């Protein structure tokens, strides 16, 4: 499904940071949960969404 640029801009404007996250924006969260430092963390939700869930 293709979305036109105007629709993308309108949707991005609803994100508090004003832009869509890219893979490099969310990757550090995944890396953290996969590393040894997070071995005692269970059942958590980390919203990496530019503030959309505030």
Backbone as JSON Lines, residues from 0, in Angstrom:
{"i":0,"aa":"X","n":[0.84,-1.17,0.0],"ca":[0.0,0.0,0.0],"c":[0.89,1.24,0.0]}
{"i":1,"aa":"X","n":[0.62,2.12,-0.91],"ca":[1.4,3.34,-1.0],"c":[0.62,4.5,-0.38]}
{"i":2,"aa":"X","n":[1.33,5.34,0.36],"ca":[0.72,6.48,1.03],"c":[1.36,7.75,0.48]}
{"i":3,"aa":"X","n":[0.53,8.73,0.16],"ca":[1.09,9.95,-0.41],"c":[1.8,10.79,0.65]}
{"i":4,"aa":"X","n":[2.66,11.67,0.2],"ca":[3.5,12.48,1.08],"c":[2.68,13.34,2.04]}
{"i":5,"aa":"X","n":[1.58,13.88,1.58],"ca":[0.73,14.72,2.43],"c":[0.19,13.94,3.62]}
{"i":6,"aa":"X","n":[-0.24,12.71,3.38],"ca":[-0.75,11.87,4.46],"c":[0.35,11.55,5.45]}
{"i":7,"aa":"X","n":[1.54,11.23,4.96],"ca":[2.67,10.95,5.85],"c":[3.0,12.15,6.72]}
{"i":8,"aa":"X","n":[2.99,13.33,6.14],"ca":[3.28,14.55,6.9],"c":[2.23,14.81,7.96]}
{"i":9,"aa":"X","n":[0.95,14.58,7.63],"ca":[-0.13,14.77,8.6],"c":[0.02,13.8,9.77]}
{"i":10,"aa":"X","n":[0.33,12.56,9.47],"ca":[0.49,11.56,10.53],"c":[1.72,11.85,11.38]}
{"i":11,"aa":"X","n":[2.8,12.26,10.76],"ca":[4.02,12.58,11.51],"c":[3.78,13.78,12.42]}
{"i":12,"aa":"X","n":[2.93,14.7,12.01],"ca":[2.64,15.88,12.83],"c":[1.93,15.5,14.13]}
{"i":13,"aa":"X","n":[1.28,14.35,14.16],"ca":[0.6,13.88,15.37],"c":[1.55,13.24,16.38]}
{"i":14,"aa":"X","n":[2.75,12.92,15.94],"ca":[3.77,12.37,16.84],"c":[4.39,13.55,17.58]}
{"i":15,"aa":"X","n":[4.42,13.53,18.92],"ca":[4.95,14.67,19.66],"c":[6.33,15.16,19.19]}
{"i":16,"aa":"X","n":[7.2,14.26,18.79],"ca":[8.5,14.7,18.28],"c":[8.41,15.26,16.87]}
{"i":17,"aa":"X","n":[7.29,14.99,16.19],"ca":[7.07,15.56,14.86],"c":[7.63,14.78,13.7]}
{"i":18,"aa":"X","n":[8.13,13.57,13.94],"ca":[8.68,12.76,12.86],"c":[8.58,11.28,13.22]}
{"i":19,"aa":"X","n":[8.61,10.45,12.19],"ca":[8.56,9.01,12.39],"c":[9.95,8.5,12.75]}
{"i":20,"aa":"X","n":[9.99,7.57,13.69],"ca":[11.25,6.97,14.05],"c":[11.79,6.09,12.94]}
{"i":21,"aa":"X","n":[13.08,5.98,12.91],"ca":[13.77,5.15,11.94],"c":[14.35,3.94,12.68]}
{"i":22,"aa":"X","n":[14.75,2.91,11.96],"ca":[15.31,1.73,12.63],"c":[16.43,2.07,13.61]}
{"i":23,"aa":"X","n":[17.26,3.03,13.27],"ca":[18.36,3.39,14.18],"c":[17.86,4.09,15.45]}
{"i":24,"aa":"X","n":[16.61,4.54,15.45],"ca":[16.03,5.16,16.64],"c":[15.52,4.11,17.63]}
{"i":25,"aa":"X","n":[15.05,2.99,17.12],"ca":[14.49,1.96,17.99],"c":[15.48,0.84,18.31]}
{"i":26,"aa":"X","n":[16.5,0.69,17.49],"ca":[17.47,-0.4,17.68],"c":[18.14,-0.39,19.05]}
{"i":27,"aa":"X","n":[18.53,0.77,19.61],"ca":[19.18,0.74,20.92],"c":[18.31,0.13,22.02]}
{"i":28,"aa":"X","n":[17.0,0.3,21.94],"ca":[16.12,-0.31,22.94],"c":[16.17,-1.84,22.83]}
{"i":29,"aa":"X","n":[16.15,-2.35,21.62],"ca":[16.23,-3.8,21.43],"c":[17.58,-4.33,21.91]}
{"i":30,"aa":"X","n":[18.63,-3.61,21.59],"ca":[19.97,-4.03,22.01],"c":[20.05,-4.07,23.53]}
{"i":31,"aa":"X","n":[19.5,-3.05,24.19],"ca":[19.53,-3.03,25.65],"c":[18.83,-4.25,26.24]}
{"i":32,"aa":"X","n":[17.6,-4.53,25.78],"ca":[16.87,-5.67,26.33],"c":[17.55,-7.0,26.03]}
{"i":33,"aa":"X","n":[18.37,-7.05,25.0],"ca":[19.07,-8.28,24.65],"c":[20.41,-8.43,25.37]}
{"i":34,"aa":"X","n":[20.88,-7.37,26.02],"ca":[22.2,-7.44,26.64],"c":[22.14,-7.98,28.08]}
{"i":35,"aa":"X","n":[23.29,-8.33,28.59],"ca":[23.4,-8.9,29.93],"c":[22.9,-7.93,31.01]}
{"i":36,"aa":"X","n":[23.06,-6.63,30.79],"ca":[22.63,-5.64,31.78],"c":[21.12,-5.67,32.03]}
{"i":37,"aa":"X","n":[20.37,-6.26,31.11],"ca":[18.92,-6.31,31.25],"c":[18.43,-7.7,31.66]}
{"i":38,"aa":"X","n":[19.32,-8.55,32.16],"ca":[18.94,-9.94,32.43],"c":[17.94,-10.11,33.57]}
{"i":39,"aa":"X","n":[17.7,-9.09,34.37],"ca":[16.73,-9.21,35.47],"c":[15.44,-8.45,35.17]}
{"i":40,"aa":"X","n":[15.33,-7.92,33.98],"ca":[14.13,-7.19,33.58],"c":[13.17,-8.17,32.92]}
{"i":41,"aa":"X","n":[11.93,-8.17,33.41],"ca":[10.91,-9.04,32.83],"c":[9.6,-8.29,32.68]}
{"i":42,"aa":"X","n":[8.85,-8.63,31.67],"ca":[7.49,-8.12,31.5],"c":[7.35,-6.61,31.38]}
{"i":43,"aa":"X","n":[8.32,-5.95,30.82],"ca":[8.26,-4.5,30.68],"c":[7.89,-4.1,29.26]}
{"i":44,"aa":"X","n":[7.26,-2.95,29.16],"ca":[6.98,-2.36,27.86],"c":[7.73,-1.04,27.79]}
{"i":45,"aa":"X","n":[8.56,-0.9,26.81],"ca":[9.29,0.34,26.59],"c":[8.75,0.93,25.29]}
{"i":46,"aa":"X","n":[8.01,2.01,25.4],"ca":[7.41,2.64,24.22],"c":[8.46,3.51,23.54]}
{"i":47,"aa":"X","n":[8.95,3.05,22.42],"ca":[9.91,3.8,21.63],"c":[9.12,4.34,20.44]}
{"i":48,"aa":"X","n":[8.37,5.42,20.71],"ca":[7.39,5.89,19.73],"c":[7.33,7.41,19.57]}
{"i":49,"aa":"X","n":[8.38,8.09,19.97],"ca":[8.42,9.54,19.8],"c":[7.44,10.29,20.68]}
{"i":50,"aa":"X","n":[6.94,9.64,21.72],"ca":[6.03,10.29,22.65],"c":[4.56,10.08,22.33]}
{"i":51,"aa":"X","n":[4.24,9.22,21.38],"ca":[2.84,9.02,20.98],"c":[1.97,8.44,22.08]}
{"i":52,"aa":"X","n":[2.55,7.73,23.02],"ca":[1.73,7.12,24.07],"c":[1.65,7.96,25.33]}
{"i":53,"aa":"X","n":[2.12,9.19,25.3],"ca":[2.04,10.06,26.47],"c":[0.62,10.47,26.74]}
